[in-house]
Structures are given as C-alpha cells and as structure tokens.
Amino acid sequence: MAWLTHHLSLILFFVLAAALFCGFPVAFVLGGIAILFGGIGMLFDVFHPVQFFNLLPRIWGSAASNPILVAVPLFIFMGTMLERSGVANDLLHCLQVLLRRVPGGLAMSVTLMGTIMAATTGIVGASVVMLTMIALPSMLEREYDKKLAVGTIASAGTLGILIPPSIMLVIMGDLLSVSVGALFAAAVVPGLILAILYLAYIGGLSFLKPELAPALPKDAGPKSASEFWRMIARSFFPPVFLITLVLGSIFGGWATPTEAAGVGSFGAILLAWWNGRVNVQTIRDVIQRAGLTNGMVFFIIFGATLFSFVFRSLGGDELIVELLAKMGIDTGWEILTFMLVLTFVLGFFFDWVEITLIVLPVFAPVLKGVDFGPHLGDGGPILFLTWFVIMMSVNLQTSFLTPPFGFTLFYMKGTVPSSITMGHIYKGIIPFVVLQLIGLMLVLSFPQLALWLPRVSGFLN
C-alpha cells in the first residue's frame, strides 16, 4: 500500500497515456482523469479535498485572464482569414512563376509558400489542407513523383508550428514563464534553417533525378513585363509586408505579441478586401472556424492545468527526479538527451498539444536548475529555457509527420485524390523527418543559432 501511495502520480501518468487512445476529446480526458486521481488521492490521504478549491482560480489565472494568451485567438483569426480569402493561393502562383527555371522549382515554391504561410498563420492544419488543395493538382499535372509531392507539402505545412507567430510558442512561453517575444526571435533562424534544408534536399534530388520533378514550361506565367510586375505587386509584396509588420513590430519592441496579432488580423482583413474577397459569408465562416479552433485550444489548456496541478500535488516532480536517478540519468546532458528522445518517441502517438501541456511541466522544473553555462554562455535559467523551448519546438515538428498518429498525415489523406495512398504519404515524409532531426542536432550543438537574435533584439539582456 505504501508503494502504491508513493507511485500514485506515476500511475496517473500511464493511465492518461492509455486513455488518450479511447477517442474522447483530449480536454475531457485530461480533466476527468485528474479529478478521478484527486479522489483516489483523498482515499490514500495524499490529496486533500480543500485543494480542489484551488483549481478554478488556477485555471482562471493561467488561461482565461492571462493577457499573453489573448494573442492566440487573434493569430488563429489572421490565419483563417488569409486562407479563406485566397491570398495564399495567389502567393503560391507567384512563387511558381519566379522559380520556374530552377530544378524542382514547383516543389521549392511550395516550401517557400509554407514558410511564408508559417509567418502569417501558424495553423498547421489549415496550411497543410490548403497547400494540398492548391499545389498537389499542379504537381501531379506536371508529373511530379507522388512521394516527393506529398512529402514536400507535408513538411512545408508543418513549419507553422515553429516559425513565429507560432501558437505553440505562445503556450510554451506561458507554461515556462519565458518572454514570448524572446521565443519568437529565437525561432526565426532555426525555422529558416529547416526551410533551407528542405530546399537543398529538393534542389539536389531534382538535379540528380530530374524525372522526379519536371520543370514548368518556359511560357508559363505572365506574357509581358507589365503583367509580371502587376502579379508581384498584387500577390507577393502584400503578404510579405504583413509578415514584416507583425514580426518587425515585435522584434523592434514597438508592440507586444498581442498587439502585433491584432495588427495582423486587421491586415489580413485589409488584404482580403483589397483582393475583393470579403463578404458576409466569408466573415461568418472565418469567425465560426476561428471560434471552434480557439475553443479547442483553451479547453485543452484548462484540462492540462488541472492535470498538472493534481500530478504535482501527488508528488510527481519528486518521483521524476527519483526515477531519473535510478536510471543513472543524473547529469544535465543526460536528462536533456532523455527528454528529447522521449519527446520524439511520444510524437509517434500524441499531438504536440498533449506533449507540450503534459510532459513539459513535468521535466522543465528538473532541467531548470541544471547549469549549462559553459555551452550557452552567461544568461541564467531564462537563457536555458529559451534554448530548450526552441529545441522542443523543432523536435515536436516531427509529431505532425510520424505515423501512426501524425496529424498532417490525416489532413493530407482526407484531401488527396484516391491515386495517392497512405504508402505514398508515409514514404514521402521520411526524408523530411530526417532533415528535421538534423535541424534539431544543429540547434543542440550550436545554441547561438537560437540565441543570437533574441540577444541582439534585447530580449535576453
């Protein structure tokens, strides 16, 4: 009985891992299991009824009244508006024309499109579905290799989870009390590195095996210089200006992430209006879809807050430290390596939301007290947490691509024609998962890739 009492928090964790497969909404699973084990803890006299009274103020203070998380609904609205208004569709066509003479130019334009969308939306599901619907027919029409086509679209769509304004970075910054502006600045270079790795792979493969990525016809696109510059002015510069406005205001210290998100939402409406694609039906659809997405995100935050509270009240933090010591994992590098490997493995089975809101609060306090000064330089715990969050973000990108529960795979399968099988999708994403792990190793080995920009911007001074 004493062993059961001492390991109740560990049992709670494994019960949650099993219950997530039951098909119930994640938020209900998190909250329901937390309440159940709170009641079991009362039976064993390790959790007191009065502690339940702390839950509502804790949930309210961590999510509902948190000014940082106000940015989440605004960024979701901005991304949904850009998708529904067709701004992203016009941008992809423009990039195809600009890269038509480059080997694999169409696939490269999809990657660049995903990078730009990541810097304007941050919504992976919307990016993947939209890129699939817009780009895949063109790639199949040009007789692109099916595996290369779906792998390119899937990897480009997942960049939104890392490149700011990333909803995941907002949530992780709130969980670990790290400046969202610092995380946004820290994620820029690693995100661009991943995009460059994708482009280099596509270019190299297309050069060595041109039959996998046939070039666009030379006569594709505008037929005159005036048409070309009109396309650039209408389809390329406005989205780029919006990105500069949103991110530049944050990095320059002119606006908080919440204020920049408001500006971005207003800018997305203006772009849609300028393209003549704003009407009552569009506004209604955007508000409805953004509201549903927001409800899902915040309900999961509520459930995760409840779970984290009960887990810690049952002694989960102390048990984690004890288990790591018994496994011989006691140095900072060993714990960090274990954490990154665990995150990658969990990515095969869970979404980034569950991993972030469940695993991160458990291990982050353990790592926060470790001295990585010789590797990172002076800066203290905030410097480490900024670097740690970026590594986690790069690592968590794989959770969207790895079977059997990679959400990007499901998004794609529901959108692609019947000629594209799950076998094509699984084989297509493998090279890009390897590239993501290479990006993770670069950030792990050279932390200044993540820390240089926030230092220059003054966030870590």
Residue pairs with C-beta under 8 A, 6 or more apart in sequence:
1 44
4 11
4 44
5 44
5 46
6 315
6 319
7 319
8 37
8 40
8 41
8 44
8 46
8 314
8 315
9 311
9 314
9 315
9 316
9 319
10 316
10 319
10 323
11 37
12 33
12 34
12 37
12 310
12 311
12 314
12 316
13 311
13 316
13 358
13 362
15 33
15 37
16 29
16 30
16 33
16 307
16 358
19 29
19 33
20 26
20 29
20 349
20 350
20 354
21 349
22 29
25 299
26 300
26 303
26 351
26 353
26 354
27 296
27 299
27 300
27 302
27 303
28 303
29 303
30 300
30 303
30 304
30 306
30 307
30 357
30 358
31 302
31 303
31 306
31 307
33 307
34 303
34 306
34 307
34 309
34 310
34 311
35 306
35 310
37 47
37 310
37 314
38 47
38 51
38 52
38 310
38 313
40 47
41 47
41 310
41 313
41 314
42 48
42 49
46 314
46 315
47 310
47 313
47 314
51 313
54 309
55 306
55 309
58 305
58 309
59 302
59 305
59 306
62 174
62 301
62 305
63 69
63 298
63 301
63 302
63 305
64 298
66 174
67 258
68 170
68 173
68 174
68 180
68 257
68 258
69 170
69 171
69 174
69 298
69 301
70 258
70 261
71 165
71 170
71 180
71 257
71 258
71 260
71 261
72 167
72 170
72 171
72 294
72 297
72 298
73 290
73 294
74 258
74 261
74 262
74 264
74 265
75 121
75 122
75 165
75 167
75 170
75 261
75 264
75 265
76 122
76 123
76 167
76 290
76 293
76 294
76 297
77 265
77 268
77 286
77 287
77 290
78 120
78 121
78 261
78 264
78 265
78 267
78 268
79 117
79 120
79 121
79 122
79 123
79 126
79 127
79 160
79 268
80 121
80 123
80 126
80 286
80 289
80 290
80 293
81 265
81 268
81 269
81 272
81 286
82 88
82 117
82 120
82 121
82 239
82 268
82 271
82 272
83 121
83 123
83 126
83 130
84 272
84 277
84 282
84 285
84 286
84 289
85 268
85 271
85 272
85 275
85 277
85 278
85 282
86 272
86 275
86 277
87 238
87 239
87 268
87 271
87 272
87 275
88 113
88 117
88 130
88 134
88 239
89 130
89 134
90 234
90 235
90 275
91 113
91 116
91 235
91 236
91 239
92 109
92 110
92 113
92 131
92 134
92 135
93 231
93 235
94 231
94 232
94 235
94 236
95 109
95 112
95 113
95 236
96 105
96 106
96 109
96 138
96 216
96 220
96 221
97 220
97 221
97 222
97 228
97 231
98 109
99 105
99 106
99 108
99 109
99 112
100 106
100 215
100 216
100 217
100 218
100 220
100 221
101 215
101 218
102 108
102 203
103 203
103 206
103 207
103 210
103 213
103 215
104 202
104 203
104 205
104 206
104 207
104 213
105 215
105 216
106 135
106 138
106 139
106 142
106 144
106 213
106 216
107 139
107 144
107 148
107 149
107 152
107 202
107 206
107 213
108 199
108 202
108 203
109 135
110 131
110 135
110 139
110 152
110 153
110 156
111 152
111 155
111 156
111 195
111 198
111 199
111 202
112 195
112 199
113 131
113 135
113 156
114 127
114 131
114 153
114 155
114 156
114 157
114 158
114 159
114 160
114 195
115 156
115 159
115 163
115 191
115 192
115 195
116 239
116 240
116 243
117 127
117 130
117 131
117 157
117 159
117 160
118 127
118 159
118 160
118 161
118 162
118 163
118 166
118 191
119 163
119 164
119 165
119 243
119 246
119 247
120 239
120 242
120 243
120 246
120 264
120 268
121 127
121 160
122 160
122 161
122 163
122 164
122 165
122 166
122 167
122 168
123 160
123 167
123 293
124 157
124 158
124 160
124 161
124 400
124 407
124 408
124 411
125 407
125 411
127 156
127 157
127 158
127 159
127 160
128 153
128 154
128 157
128 158
128 408
128 411
128 412
128 415
129 411
129 414
129 415
131 153
131 156
131 157
132 153
132 157
132 411
132 412
132 415
132 416
133 415
135 149
135 153
136 149
136 150
136 153
136 415
136 416
136 417
136 420
139 149
139 152
140 146
140 149
140 417
140 419
142 214
142 216
143 214
144 212
144 213
144 214
145 211
145 212
145 213
146 419
146 420
146 424
146 428
147 424
147 427
147 428
148 202
148 205
148 212
148 213
148 428
149 428
150 412
150 416
150 420
150 424
150 425
150 428
150 429
151 427
151 428
151 429
151 430
151 431
151 432
152 198
152 202
152 428
152 432
153 412
154 400
154 401
154 408
154 409
154 412
154 425
154 428
154 429
154 432
155 198
155 401
155 429
155 432
155 435
155 436
156 198
157 408
157 411
158 397
158 400
158 401
158 408
159 191
159 194
159 195
159 397
160 166
161 168
161 352
161 393
161 396
161 397
161 400
162 168
162 169
162 187
162 190
162 191
162 194
162 393
162 394
162 397
163 187
163 188
163 191
163 192
163 195
164 183
164 184
164 185
164 187
164 188
164 191
164 247
164 250
165 184
165 246
165 247
165 257
165 260
165 261
165 264
166 184
166 187
166 393
167 297
168 352
168 356
168 393
168 396
169 180
169 183
169 184
169 187
169 389
169 393
170 180
170 257
171 297
171 301
171 356
171 357
172 178
172 183
172 356
172 360
172 389
172 392
172 393
173 179
173 180
173 182
173 183
173 389
174 180
175 356
175 357
175 360
175 361
175 364
176 360
176 364
176 385
176 389
178 382
178 385
178 386
178 389
179 382
179 459
180 257
181 250
181 251
181 253
181 256
181 257
181 454
181 457
181 459
182 382
182 386
182 454
182 457
182 459
182 460
183 386
183 389
183 390
183 454
184 247
184 250
184 251
184 257
185 250
185 251
185 453
185 454
185 457
185 459
186 386
186 387
186 389
186 390
186 450
186 451
186 453
186 454
187 390
187 393
187 450
188 247
188 453
189 449
189 450
189 452
189 453
190 390
190 393
190 394
190 439
190 442
190 443
190 449
190 450
193 439
193 442
193 443
193 449
194 394
194 397
194 435
194 436
194 439
197 435
197 438
197 439
198 432
198 435
201 431
201 432
201 435
202 213
205 212
205 213
206 212
206 213
221 228
221 231
222 228
222 230
222 231
234 275
238 271
238 274
239 271
242 264
242 267
242 268
242 271
245 260
245 263
245 264
245 267
246 260
246 261
246 263
246 264
246 267
247 260
248 254
249 255
249 259
249 260
249 263
250 256
250 257
250 260
251 453
251 457
252 457
253 457
253 458
255 263
269 278
272 278
272 282
297 353
300 353
300 357
301 357
304 357
304 358
307 357
307 358
308 357
308 358
308 361
308 362
311 361
311 362
312 361
316 362
317 362
317 365
317 366
320 362
320 363
320 366
321 366
324 330
324 335
324 338
324 366
327 338
328 334
329 335
329 338
332 367
332 370
332 371
332 372
335 363
335 366
335 367
335 370
336 367
336 370
336 388
339 363
339 367
340 391
340 392
340 395
340 440
340 444
342 359
343 355
343 359
343 392
343 395
343 396
344 395
344 398
344 437
346 355
346 359
346 399
347 355
347 395
347 396
347 398
347 399
347 402
347 406
348 399
348 402
348 403
348 404
348 405
348 406
349 404
349 405
350 399
350 405
351 399
351 405
351 407
352 396
352 399
352 400
355 396
355 399
356 392
356 396
360 392
364 385
364 388
367 384
367 388
368 381
368 384
368 385
369 381
370 384
372 384
372 387
375 447
376 383
376 384
376 387
376 447
376 451
377 383
377 451
379 451
379 460
382 460
383 451
383 460
386 450
386 451
386 454
386 460
387 443
387 447
387 450
387 451
390 443
390 450
391 440
391 443
391 444
391 450
394 436
394 439
394 440
394 443
395 440
397 436
398 433
398 436
398 437
399 406
399 407
400 406
400 407
400 408
401 408
401 409
401 429
401 432
401 433
401 436
402 429
402 433
403 409
403 426
406 429
408 429
409 422
409 425
409 426
409 429
412 420
412 425
413 420
413 422
413 425
416 425
442 449
443 449
443 450
451 460
454 460
455 461
